[in-house]
Amino acid sequence: MINVLFVCLGNICRSPMAEGIFRDRVEKAGLSDKINVDSAGTGDYHLGKPPHAETRGILGKAEISSEGMRARQVQQSDWDEFDYIVAMDRENMRDLKGFRAAHDDITVVKIMDYVESVEEEDVPDPYFTGNFDYVYNLLTEGCDNLLSEIKQVNQLQ
């Protein structure tokens, strides 16, 4: 099983949106038995809360479920469980750096490394900007390209 964790600050906007999009793509590719998807936040601001209403709304419009998603914080045990840890921005990467030293075998990337349509380095946080549609579009492109890479690297059909 390949395990993918999406990480943002509070785990109510960007990372659950990416989790939903990526899980949808994995299911449509028939790879649910090979790829597991989750999300977490670097902060503890919203622990136990569902995704932001706008995140749930935009996923719902795309017929992507957010059912059962609850905010949680990144834990040390995640570094033993996940093969790919996908951050939304440079701040998340910095926050994750402290965990990484003992886990060189884990791929830690920014989702924007998989977005070719814009020059931005970070996924803007819609909690502050309100631009959930733009974030959805960035994450959709990033998730599609990340899944393509995972399929290629792991020789999945």
N, CA, C and O atoms as a DFTB+ gen file, in Angstrom:
628 C
 N C O
     1  1       0.843      -1.186       0.000
     2  2       0.000       0.000       0.000
     3  2       0.883       1.243       0.000
     4  3       1.840       1.334       0.769
     5  1       0.560       2.187      -0.857
     6  2       1.244       3.476      -0.917
     7  2       0.392       4.464      -0.132
     8  3      -0.802       4.605      -0.397
     9  1       0.996       5.141       0.825
    10  2       0.268       6.056       1.700
    11  2       0.685       7.495       1.427
    12  3       1.871       7.825       1.441
    13  1      -0.317       8.355       1.175
    14  2      -0.094       9.755       0.817
    15  2      -0.788      10.644       1.846
    16  3      -1.979      10.489       2.112
    17  1      -0.026      11.580       2.423
    18  2      -0.558      12.520       3.417
    19  2      -0.424      13.943       2.889
    20  3       0.674      14.381       2.547
    21  1      -1.539      14.662       2.822
    22  2      -1.538      16.072       2.442
    23  2      -1.527      16.915       3.708
    24  3      -2.262      16.631       4.654
    25  1      -0.687      17.962       3.729
    26  2      -0.499      18.764       4.939
    27  2      -0.654      20.254       4.636
    28  3      -0.077      20.776       3.682
    29  1      -1.450      20.925       5.477
    30  2      -1.528      22.388       5.455
    31  2      -1.448      22.879       6.901
    32  3      -1.042      22.125       7.785
    33  1      -1.823      24.106       7.146
    34  2      -1.702      24.670       8.489
    35  2      -2.752      24.116       9.449
    36  3      -2.399      23.531      10.473
    37  1      -4.020      24.289       9.139
    38  2      -5.080      23.935      10.084
    39  2      -5.863      22.688       9.759
    40  3      -6.663      22.236      10.578
    41  1      -5.657      22.117       8.581
    42  2      -6.336      20.905       8.128
    43  2      -7.852      21.080       8.017
    44  3      -8.616      20.160       8.306
    45  1      -8.276      22.287       7.589
    46  2      -9.710      22.465       7.323
    47  2      -9.987      23.014       5.920
    48  3     -11.136      23.001       5.478
    49  1      -8.969      23.491       5.217
    50  2      -9.187      24.063       3.877
    51  2      -8.403      23.312       2.803
    52  3      -8.969      22.497       2.074
    53  1      -7.117      23.581       2.707
    54  2      -6.324      23.072       1.586
    55  2      -6.071      21.570       1.649
    56  3      -6.325      20.863       0.674
    57  1      -5.576      21.073       2.773
    58  2      -5.217      19.647       2.795
    59  2      -6.435      18.724       2.720
    60  3      -6.350      17.699       2.045
    61  1      -7.576      19.028       3.381
    62  2      -8.720      18.144       3.159
    63  2      -9.274      18.247       1.730
    64  3      -9.798      17.273       1.190
    65  1      -9.152      19.440       1.125
    66  2      -9.571      19.576      -0.271
    67  2      -8.694      18.686      -1.148
    68  3      -9.199      17.974      -2.016
    69  1      -7.388      18.728      -0.924
    70  2      -6.470      17.872      -1.687
    71  2      -6.743      16.399      -1.409
    72  3      -6.718      15.578      -2.326
    73  1      -7.002      16.062      -0.152
    74  2      -7.326      14.671       0.198
    75  2      -8.538      14.194      -0.591
    76  3      -8.519      13.107      -1.169
    77  1      -9.588      15.002      -0.614
    78  2     -10.802      14.623      -1.332
    79  2     -10.570      14.472      -2.826
    80  3     -11.001      13.490      -3.432
    81  1      -9.892      15.439      -3.415
    82  2      -9.607      15.391      -4.852
    83  2      -8.756      14.167      -5.184
    84  3      -9.055      13.430      -6.124
    85  1      -7.695      13.957      -4.405
    86  2      -6.775      12.856      -4.691
    87  2      -7.470      11.510      -4.504
    88  3      -7.295      10.604      -5.319
    89  1      -8.260      11.371      -3.429
    90  2      -8.984      10.118      -3.194
    91  2      -9.949       9.845      -4.355
    92  3     -10.080       8.707      -4.807
    93  1     -10.618      10.891      -4.828
    94  2     -11.532      10.749      -5.960
    95  2     -10.779      10.236      -7.190
    96  3     -11.258       9.339      -7.883
    97  1      -9.615      10.800      -7.457
    98  2      -8.817      10.382      -8.616
    99  2      -8.321       8.941      -8.454
   100  3      -8.313       8.165      -9.409
   101  1      -7.911       8.598      -7.234
   102  2      -7.448       7.237      -6.946
   103  2      -8.585       6.238      -7.178
   104  3      -8.383       5.193      -7.798
   105  1      -9.781       6.566      -6.676
   106  2     -10.938       5.683      -6.858
   107  2     -11.278       5.527      -8.336
   108  3     -11.522       4.416      -8.809
   109  1     -11.295       6.638      -9.062
   110  2     -11.631       6.585     -10.490
   111  2     -10.590       5.812     -11.291
   112  3     -10.906       5.250     -12.339
   113  1      -9.353       5.782     -10.804
   114  2      -8.286       5.019     -11.468
   115  2      -8.295       3.548     -11.046
   116  3      -7.494       2.752     -11.537
   117  1      -9.208       3.190     -10.131
   118  2      -9.280       1.810      -9.658
   119  2      -8.104       1.405      -8.791
   120  3      -7.711       0.238      -8.774
   121  1      -7.534       2.377      -8.060
   122  2      -6.327       2.111      -7.269
   123  2      -6.548       2.218      -5.758
   124  3      -5.584       2.332      -5.001
   125  1      -7.794       2.182      -5.318
   126  2      -8.081       2.326      -3.883
   127  2      -7.458       1.222      -3.041
   128  3      -7.194       1.411      -1.854
   129  1      -7.226       0.077      -3.655
   130  2      -6.600      -1.024      -2.923
   131  2      -5.075      -0.897      -2.889
   132  3      -4.394      -1.685      -2.231
   133  1      -4.544       0.102      -3.605
   134  2      -3.090       0.286      -3.665
   135  2      -2.610       1.613      -3.079
   136  3      -1.447       1.740      -2.697
   137  1      -3.514       2.611      -3.007
   138  2      -3.132       3.943      -2.525
   139  2      -4.099       4.397      -1.438
   140  3      -5.312       4.428      -1.645
   141  1      -3.555       4.747      -0.289
   142  2      -4.321       5.279       0.841
   143  2      -4.048       6.781       0.942
   144  3      -2.921       7.223       0.720
   145  1      -5.070       7.563       1.275
   146  2      -4.956       9.020       1.306
   147  2      -5.467       9.560       2.638
   148  3      -6.473       9.083       3.163
   149  1      -4.765      10.562       3.184
   150  2      -5.182      11.214       4.423
   151  2      -4.696      12.660       4.375
   152  3      -4.002      13.063       3.441
   153  1      -5.068      13.433       5.391
   154  2      -4.576      14.810       5.502
   155  2      -4.406      15.167       6.967
   156  3      -4.986      14.535       7.850
   157  1      -3.595      16.197       7.209
   158  2      -3.333      16.662       8.575
   159  2      -2.865      18.109       8.509
   160  3      -2.559      18.631       7.437
   161  1      -2.817      18.742       9.668
   162  2      -2.337      20.113       9.758
   163  2      -1.097      20.196      10.622
   164  3      -0.865      19.341      11.478
   165  1      -0.305      21.223      10.398
   166  2       0.861      21.429      11.255
   167  2       0.457      22.095      12.565
   168  3       1.162      21.970      13.566
   169  1      -0.663      22.798      12.566
   170  2      -1.159      23.460      13.773
   171  2      -2.289      22.676      14.411
   172  3      -2.832      21.742      13.820
   173  1      -2.634      23.072      15.627
   174  2      -3.695      22.371      16.359
   175  2      -4.959      23.222      16.521
   176  3      -5.752      22.997      17.435
   177  1      -5.138      24.186      15.639
   178  2      -6.208      25.172      15.774
   179  2      -7.615      24.603      15.645
   180  3      -8.535      25.104      16.292
   181  1      -7.807      23.576      14.833
   182  2      -9.157      23.119      14.494
   183  2      -9.356      21.626      14.759
   184  3     -10.200      20.999      14.118
   185  1      -8.609      21.055      15.672
   186  2      -8.648      19.611      15.903
   187  2     -10.076      19.100      16.052
   188  3     -10.872      19.660      16.805
   189  1     -10.389      18.029      15.324
   190  2     -11.689      17.384      15.410
   191  2     -12.793      18.029      14.596
   192  3     -13.894      17.485      14.514
   193  1     -12.522      19.172      13.996
   194  2     -13.556      19.870      13.228
   195  2     -13.598      19.360      11.785
   196  3     -12.581      18.914      11.254
   197  1     -14.772      19.426      11.153
   198  2     -14.863      19.046       9.741
   199  2     -14.204      20.113       8.874
   200  3     -13.875      21.193       9.364
   201  1     -14.012      19.822       7.601
   202  2     -13.462      20.839       6.709
   203  2     -14.328      22.105       6.702
   204  3     -15.523      22.059       6.994
   205  1     -13.710      23.213       6.368
   206  2     -14.381      24.507       6.235
   207  2     -15.607      24.345       5.322
   208  3     -15.580      23.551       4.382
   209  1     -16.667      25.091       5.600
   210  2     -17.900      25.000       4.810
   211  2     -17.646      25.220       3.318
   212  3     -18.240      24.541       2.481
   213  1     -16.770      26.161       2.986
   214  2     -16.459      26.419       1.569
   215  2     -15.718      25.239       0.935
   216  3     -15.928      24.930      -0.238
   217  1     -14.861      24.588       1.705
   218  2     -14.167      23.397       1.201
   219  2     -15.179      22.291       0.936
   220  3     -15.154      21.655      -0.118
   221  1     -16.072      22.065       1.900
   222  2     -17.110      21.042       1.711
   223  2     -17.981      21.381       0.505
   224  3     -18.358      20.501      -0.268
   225  1     -18.297      22.668       0.354
   226  2     -19.150      23.094      -0.750
   227  2     -18.526      22.866      -2.112
   228  3     -19.176      22.353      -3.023
   229  1     -17.275      23.246      -2.251
   230  2     -16.626      23.101      -3.562
   231  2     -16.382      21.627      -3.888
   232  3     -16.476      21.227      -5.048
   233  1     -16.072      20.825      -2.882
   234  2     -15.937      19.386      -3.124
   235  2     -17.287      18.795      -3.501
   236  3     -17.379      17.970      -4.410
   237  1     -18.333      19.218      -2.800
   238  2     -19.675      18.725      -3.097
   239  2     -20.113      19.043      -4.521
   240  3     -20.721      18.205      -5.188
   241  1     -19.804      20.256      -4.989
   242  2     -20.142      20.637      -6.367
   243  2     -19.456      19.716      -7.371
   244  3     -19.984      19.461      -8.453
   245  1     -18.287      19.225      -7.006
   246  2     -17.536      18.320      -7.884
   247  2     -17.896      16.853      -7.618
   248  3     -17.273      15.938      -8.156
   249  1     -18.918      16.654      -6.776
   250  2     -19.356      15.309      -6.390
   251  2     -18.234      14.502      -5.749
   252  3     -18.068      13.310      -6.008
   253  1     -17.465      15.196      -4.900
   254  2     -16.389      14.569      -4.134
   255  2     -16.784      14.625      -2.664
   256  3     -17.108      15.691      -2.143
   257  1     -16.756      13.494      -2.011
   258  2     -17.189      13.418      -0.616
   259  2     -16.135      13.959       0.352
   260  3     -14.935      13.746       0.181
   261  1     -16.624      14.661       1.370
   262  2     -15.765      15.067       2.492
   263  2     -16.262      14.403       3.776
   264  3     -15.848      14.761       4.879
   265  1     -17.146      13.443       3.611
   266  2     -17.743      12.728       4.740
   267  2     -16.668      12.073       5.603
   268  3     -15.767      11.408       5.091
   269  1     -16.770      12.263       6.890
   270  2     -15.855      11.633       7.835
   271  2     -14.533      12.349       8.031
   272  3     -13.757      11.972       8.910
   273  1     -14.256      13.372       7.237
   274  2     -13.000      14.105       7.413
   275  2     -13.077      14.945       8.684
   276  3     -14.072      15.627       8.930
   277  1     -12.024      14.887       9.483
   278  2     -11.906      15.687      10.696
   279  2     -10.470      16.176      10.810
   280  3      -9.526      15.436      10.530
   281  1     -10.316      17.426      11.223
   282  2      -8.973      18.006      11.338
   283  2      -8.161      17.277      12.401
   284  3      -8.651      16.959      13.484
   285  1      -6.915      17.027      12.055
   286  2      -5.973      16.434      12.999
   287  2      -4.614      17.066      12.760
   288  3      -4.379      17.695      11.728
   289  1      -3.733      16.894      13.715
   290  2      -2.390      17.457      13.610
   291  2      -1.410      16.372      13.188
   292  3      -1.568      15.206      13.547
   293  1      -0.407      16.764      12.428
   294  2       0.665      15.838      12.055
   295  2       1.274      15.271      13.330
   296  3       1.493      15.991      14.304
   297  1       1.546      13.962      13.307
   298  2       2.136      13.282      14.459
   299  2       3.425      12.581      14.033
   300  3       3.644      12.316      12.851
   301  1       4.247      12.295      14.992
   302  2       5.493      11.574      14.708
   303  2       5.203      10.247      14.011
   304  3       5.954       9.843      13.123
   305  1       4.130       9.567      14.397
   306  2       3.796       8.268      13.808
   307  2       3.476       8.365      12.309
   308  3       3.595       7.375      11.587
   309  1       3.072       9.547      11.842
   310  2       2.810       9.714      10.407
   311  2       4.060       9.420       9.589
   312  3       3.969       8.951       8.454
   313  1       5.211       9.692      10.158
   314  2       6.464       9.489       9.440
   315  2       6.810       8.013       9.307
   316  3       7.657       7.643       8.494
   317  1       6.160       7.173      10.100
   318  2       6.339       5.730       9.964
   319  2       5.311       5.137       9.002
   320  3       5.529       4.071       8.425
   321  1       4.185       5.841       8.836
   322  2       3.074       5.312       8.045
   323  2       3.062       5.769       6.588
   324  3       2.692       4.993       5.706
   325  1       3.459       7.013       6.320
   326  2       3.266       7.581       4.989
   327  2       4.528       7.543       4.134
   328  3       5.642       7.737       4.620
   329  1       4.312       7.286       2.839
   330  2       5.399       7.247       1.864
   331  2       5.611       8.604       1.202
   332  3       6.732       8.967       0.843
   333  1       4.523       9.344       1.048
   334  2       4.546      10.680       0.448
   335  2       3.883      11.649       1.417
   336  3       2.758      11.419       1.860
   337  1       4.573      12.719       1.742
   338  2       3.987      13.794       2.535
   339  2       4.019      15.032       1.651
   340  3       5.080      15.480       1.217
   341  1       2.829      15.577       1.393
   342  2       2.660      16.631       0.393
   343  2       2.194      17.912       1.077
   344  3       1.061      18.003       1.550
   345  1       3.077      18.891       1.122
   346  2       2.802      20.160       1.798
   347  2       2.185      21.167       0.830
   348  3       2.401      21.109      -0.381
   349  1       1.416      22.085       1.398
   350  2       0.765      23.118       0.599
   351  2       1.645      24.344       0.377
   352  3       1.466      25.063      -0.605
   353  1       2.600      24.590       1.285
   354  2       3.415      25.800       1.133
   355  2       4.762      25.655       1.833
   356  3       5.037      24.655       2.496
   357  1       5.589      26.681       1.666
   358  2       6.941      26.663       2.243
   359  2       6.907      26.629       3.768
   360  3       7.764      26.002       4.391
   361  1       5.940      27.287       4.366
   362  2       5.832      27.270       5.827
   363  2       5.550      25.859       6.330
   364  3       6.120      25.428       7.332
   365  1       4.674      25.144       5.636
   366  2       4.418      23.749       6.000
   367  2       5.688      22.918       5.872
   368  3       5.973      22.074       6.722
   369  1       6.450      23.159       4.808
   370  2       7.708      22.428       4.612
   371  2       8.664      22.685       5.773
   372  3       9.305      21.761       6.273
   373  1       8.756      23.936       6.196
   374  2       9.621      24.271       7.346
   375  2       9.146      23.553       8.604
   376  3       9.953      22.998       9.351
   377  1       7.844      23.564       8.833
   378  2       7.299      22.913      10.021
   379  2       7.539      21.406      10.004
   380  3       7.741      20.791      11.052
   381  1       7.518      20.823       8.825
   382  2       7.720      19.379       8.693
   383  2       9.186      18.974       8.792
   384  3       9.498      17.817       9.076
   385  1      10.078      19.922       8.559
   386  2      11.513      19.628       8.509
   387  2      12.020      18.955       9.787
   388  3      12.859      18.057       9.717
   389  1      11.531      19.368      10.931
   390  2      11.972      18.797      12.199
   391  2      11.700      17.311      12.319
   392  3      12.446      16.589      12.982
   393  1      10.642      16.854      11.686
   394  2      10.299      15.435      11.721
   395  2      11.176      14.612      10.787
   396  3      11.423      13.431      11.031
   397  1      11.641      15.242       9.724
   398  2      12.207      14.507       8.604
   399  2      13.561      13.865       8.857
   400  3      13.863      12.842       8.241
   401  1      14.376      14.407       9.718
   402  2      15.761      13.959       9.881
   403  2      15.907      12.445       9.953
   404  3      16.809      11.882       9.332
   405  1      15.050      11.793      10.687
   406  2      15.176      10.348      10.872
   407  2      14.441       9.549       9.798
   408  3      14.374       8.323       9.877
   409  1      13.896      10.228       8.806
   410  2      13.061       9.544       7.812
   411  2      13.426       9.972       6.398
   412  3      12.598      10.545       5.689
   413  1      14.635       9.703       5.991
   414  2      15.095      10.107       4.665
   415  2      14.424       9.340       3.532
   416  3      14.499       9.753       2.375
   417  1      13.767       8.224       3.855
   418  2      13.144       7.401       2.830
   419  2      11.763       7.903       2.420
   420  3      11.163       7.355       1.495
   421  1      11.254       8.921       3.081
   422  2       9.928       9.453       2.785
   423  2      10.060      10.605       1.794
   424  3      10.925      11.468       1.940
   425  1       9.199      10.605       0.797
   426  2       9.178      11.687      -0.177
   427  2       8.362      12.839       0.389
   428  3       7.167      12.691       0.642
   429  1       9.003      13.989       0.588
   430  2       8.321      15.193       1.074
   431  2       8.411      16.239      -0.031
   432  3       9.499      16.647      -0.435
   433  1       7.244      16.664      -0.510
   434  2       7.184      17.607      -1.626
   435  2       6.122      18.665      -1.366
   436  3       5.305      18.540      -0.454
   437  1       6.151      19.706      -2.186
   438  2       5.065      20.682      -2.206
   439  2       4.153      20.342      -3.382
   440  3       4.628      19.991      -4.462
   441  1       2.868      20.445      -3.171
   442  2       1.923      20.155      -4.251
   443  2       2.162      21.065      -5.454
   444  3       1.907      20.671      -6.593
   445  1       2.650      22.284      -5.205
   446  2       2.884      23.211      -6.313
   447  2       4.018      22.753      -7.223
   448  3       4.156      23.262      -8.335
   449  1       4.830      21.803      -6.769
   450  2       5.840      21.213      -7.645
   451  2       5.182      20.459      -8.806
   452  3       5.836      20.151      -9.802
   453  1       3.891      20.166      -8.669
   454  2       3.147      19.407      -9.671
   455  2       2.158      20.270     -10.452
   456  3       1.362      19.756     -11.238
   457  1       2.211      21.571     -10.232
   458  2       1.325      22.502     -10.936
   459  2       2.164      23.291     -11.939
   460  3       3.072      24.031     -11.560
   461  1       1.852      23.124     -13.209
   462  2       2.631      23.764     -14.270
   463  2       1.962      25.011     -14.835
   464  3       2.606      25.785     -15.543
   465  1       0.690      25.221     -14.538
   466  2      -0.068      26.298     -15.179
   467  2       0.195      27.680     -14.585
   468  3      -0.154      28.690     -15.197
   469  1       0.804      27.736     -13.402
   470  2       1.114      29.023     -12.766
   471  2       2.523      28.977     -12.190
   472  3       3.105      27.903     -12.033
   473  1       3.060      30.137     -11.879
   474  2       4.426      30.238     -11.362
   475  2       4.497      30.275      -9.836
   476  3       5.593      30.342      -9.280
   477  1       3.373      30.234      -9.155
   478  2       3.367      30.356      -7.696
   479  2       4.105      29.199      -7.040
   480  3       4.122      28.083      -7.560
   481  1       4.715      29.478      -5.889
   482  2       5.400      28.434      -5.132
   483  2       4.501      27.793      -4.090
   484  3       4.716      26.645      -3.701
   485  1       3.497      28.530      -3.638
   486  2       2.644      28.065      -2.545
   487  2       1.180      28.073      -2.960
   488  3       0.761      28.884      -3.785
   489  1       0.406      27.159      -2.377
   490  2      -1.043      27.215      -2.516
   491  2      -1.528      28.262      -1.514
   492  3      -1.343      28.087      -0.310
   493  1      -2.147      29.348      -1.988
   494  2      -2.615      30.367      -1.050
   495  2      -3.687      29.787      -0.124
   496  3      -4.497      28.961      -0.546
   497  1      -3.687      30.215       1.115
   498  2      -4.632      29.684       2.094
   499  2      -5.979      30.391       1.946
   500  3      -6.084      31.578       2.254
   501  1      -7.018      29.677       1.475
   502  2      -8.308      30.325       1.263
   503  2      -9.012      30.708       2.564
   504  3      -9.986      31.460       2.547
   505  1      -8.524      30.195       3.682
   506  2      -9.059      30.616       4.979
   507  2      -8.858      32.118       5.135
   508  3      -9.675      32.807       5.746
   509  1      -7.757      32.616       4.573
   510  2      -7.441      34.043       4.655
   511  2      -7.817      34.803       3.382
   512  3      -8.203      35.970       3.451
   513  1      -7.707      34.142       2.210
   514  2      -7.963      34.841       0.943
   515  2      -9.407      34.720       0.475
   516  3      -9.898      35.587      -0.247
   517  1     -10.090      33.651       0.880
   518  2     -11.458      33.411       0.434
   519  2     -11.565      32.842      -0.968
   520  3     -12.675      32.622      -1.453
   521  1     -10.451      32.599      -1.632
   522  2     -10.469      32.154      -3.019
   523  2     -10.415      30.625      -3.122
   524  3      -9.410      30.056      -3.548
   525  1     -11.499      29.979      -2.728
   526  2     -11.564      28.523      -2.709
   527  2     -11.563      27.928      -4.118
   528  3     -10.989      26.861      -4.333
   529  1     -12.199      28.604      -5.079
   530  2     -12.227      28.091      -6.454
   531  2     -10.821      28.015      -7.048
   532  3     -10.463      27.023      -7.683
   533  1     -10.039      29.053      -6.840
   534  2      -8.670      29.080      -7.349
   535  2      -7.845      27.954      -6.722
   536  3      -7.099      27.261      -7.414
   537  1      -7.986      27.782      -5.423
   538  2      -7.257      26.723      -4.720
   539  2      -7.690      25.354      -5.234
   540  3      -6.854      24.473      -5.435
   541  1      -8.985      25.173      -5.447
   542  2      -9.485      23.908      -5.992
   543  2      -8.825      23.611      -7.343
   544  3      -8.395      22.484      -7.593
   545  1      -8.747      24.612      -8.201
   546  2      -8.136      24.409      -9.521
   547  2      -6.653      24.049      -9.415
   548  3      -6.178      23.156     -10.116
   549  1      -5.923      24.745      -8.537
   550  2      -4.507      24.413      -8.328
   551  2      -4.359      22.982      -7.826
   552  3      -3.537      22.220      -8.333
   553  1      -5.160      22.623      -6.826
   554  2      -5.044      21.294      -6.227
   555  2      -5.459      20.196      -7.193
   556  3      -4.889      19.105      -7.174
   557  1      -6.437      20.471      -8.030
   558  2      -6.850      19.478      -9.020
   559  2      -5.700      19.175      -9.978
   560  3      -5.396      18.011     -10.240
   561  1      -5.070      20.212     -10.493
   562  2      -3.924      20.005     -11.387
   563  2      -2.789      19.294     -10.658
   564  3      -2.208      18.344     -11.183
   565  1      -2.477      19.748      -9.460
   566  2      -1.398      19.139      -8.693
   567  2      -1.662      17.682      -8.363
   568  3      -0.771      16.841      -8.483
   569  1      -2.885      17.383      -7.948
   570  2      -3.231      15.998      -7.603
   571  2      -3.190      15.092      -8.825
   572  3      -2.708      13.961      -8.745
   573  1      -3.692      15.580      -9.958
   574  2      -3.643      14.771     -11.181
   575  2      -2.201      14.434     -11.559
   576  3      -1.895      13.292     -11.900
   577  1      -1.327      15.420     -11.496
   578  2       0.078      15.193     -11.866
   579  2       0.819      14.348     -10.835
   580  3       1.660      13.525     -11.197
   581  1       0.513      14.544      -9.555
   582  2       1.122      13.712      -8.513
   583  2       0.708      12.255      -8.686
   584  3       1.541      11.355      -8.587
   585  1      -0.572      12.024      -8.943
   586  2      -1.030      10.650      -9.141
   587  2      -0.343      10.023     -10.350
   588  3       0.046       8.856     -10.303
   589  1      -0.192      10.774     -11.415
   590  2       0.515      10.249     -12.596
   591  2       1.934       9.826     -12.243
   592  3       2.401       8.772     -12.672
   593  1       2.618      10.658     -11.456
   594  2       3.984      10.316     -11.055
   595  2       4.011       9.074     -10.164
   596  3       4.845       8.189     -10.360
   597  1       3.112       9.002      -9.196
   598  2       3.075       7.844      -8.294
   599  2       2.793       6.574      -9.092
   600  3       3.411       5.537      -8.849
   601  1       1.870       6.651     -10.035
   602  2       1.569       5.487     -10.870
   603  2       2.799       5.064     -11.667
   604  3       3.096       3.873     -11.767
   605  1       3.509       6.027     -12.230
   606  2       4.686       5.713     -13.042
   607  2       5.812       5.134     -12.181
   608  3       6.378       4.094     -12.518
   609  1       6.135       5.799     -11.079
   610  2       7.239       5.368     -10.212
   611  2       6.977       3.982      -9.625
   612  3       7.898       3.180      -9.476
   613  1       5.714       3.708      -9.294
   614  2       5.364       2.444      -8.646
   615  2       4.787       1.421      -9.620
   616  3       4.304       0.366      -9.210
   617  1       4.841       1.739     -10.906
   618  2       4.364       0.850     -11.964
   619  2       2.949       0.351     -11.696
   620  3       2.679      -0.850     -11.716
   621  1       2.054       1.302     -11.445
   622  2       0.648       0.986     -11.206
   623  2      -0.150       1.257     -12.469
   624  3       0.144       2.200     -13.205
   625  1      -1.126       0.461     -12.714
   626  2      -2.009       0.649     -13.880
   627  2      -3.303       1.282     -13.466
   628  3      -4.171       1.518     -14.306
